[in-house]
Amino acid sequence: MNIANLTQEEKDKINVDLAASGVAYKERLNMPVVASEVERQQPAHLRAYFNERLAFLS
């Protein structure tokens, strides 16, 4: 899969997945992370998707 060939919407979802996995990873290692701050940094239309992914990964 070539990421360059994806649509911008698909790229945004990949970035949201990466952000959610980063939060879950830090939570597992007991590192300081503020999930609500990371959520606010995501595009508004993908915040629900971020929360779904975070719940799945946690």
C-alpha positions as CSV (number, residue, x, y, z in Angstrom):
1,M,0.0,0.0,0.0
2,N,1.5,3.3,-1.1
3,I,0.4,6.1,1.3
4,A,1.0,8.7,-1.3
5,N,-1.8,7.3,-3.5
6,L,-4.4,7.5,-0.7
7,T,-7.0,10.3,-0.5
8,Q,-6.5,13.1,2.0
9,E,-9.4,11.6,4.1
10,E,-7.7,8.2,4.3
11,K,-4.4,9.9,5.2
12,D,-6.1,11.9,8.0
13,K,-7.6,8.6,9.4
14,I,-4.1,7.0,9.4
15,N,-2.8,10.0,11.3
16,V,-5.6,9.7,13.8
17,D,-4.9,6.0,14.2
18,L,-1.2,6.8,14.9
19,A,-2.2,9.4,17.5
20,A,-4.6,7.0,19.3
21,S,-1.9,4.2,19.3
22,G,0.6,6.7,20.7
23,V,-1.7,7.6,23.6
24,A,-2.5,3.9,24.3
25,Y,1.2,3.1,24.2
26,K,2.1,5.8,26.7
27,E,-0.7,4.8,28.9
28,R,0.5,1.2,29.0
29,L,4.0,2.4,30.0
30,N,2.6,4.8,32.6
31,M,4.1,7.7,30.8
32,P,2.4,11.1,31.2
33,V,-0.1,11.7,28.4
34,V,-3.3,13.8,28.2
35,A,-5.7,12.0,25.9
36,S,-8.1,15.0,25.8
37,E,-5.3,17.3,24.6
38,V,-4.3,14.8,21.8
39,E,-8.0,14.5,20.9
40,R,-8.3,18.3,20.6
41,Q,-5.3,18.3,18.1
42,Q,-7.3,16.0,15.8
43,P,-9.5,17.2,13.0
44,A,-13.0,17.9,14.4
45,H,-14.8,15.5,12.1
46,L,-12.4,12.7,13.2
47,R,-12.6,13.1,17.0
48,A,-15.2,10.4,17.4
49,Y,-13.1,8.1,15.3
50,F,-10.1,8.9,17.6
51,N,-12.1,8.0,20.7
52,E,-13.3,4.7,19.0
53,R,-9.7,3.8,18.2
54,L,-8.5,4.8,21.6
55,A,-11.1,2.6,23.3
56,F,-10.2,-0.3,21.0
57,L,-6.5,0.0,21.7
58,S,-6.8,0.6,25.5
